[in-house]
Amino acid sequence: MGPDYTHWHGTYEVAKHFYAKFVPELEELVRHGRQSGDPAPATAAEALAAKLDEVLNSANHRWYLNKVDPAEQERRQQQMEEFQKRYSK
């Protein structure tokens, strides 16, 4: 129940698989559906693309598309610089 275990064997692995495996697989399905020439897969591909776009543009996933609010980006940059100053030697 340690926080490091919870993070690295919970949240981290879920995010790693979501962004590195699941999202690219969905994008591949969309691409194949659009190229199929069959109306049913093409329609399904458009619906999937719309849902994926909706999810990735939500507040929790915008960073993946590099659409973070500039003020938030600046805050994160300052935190990173403070961390590096504090812990690098």
Beta strands, then each sheet from edge to edge (+ up, - down):
end
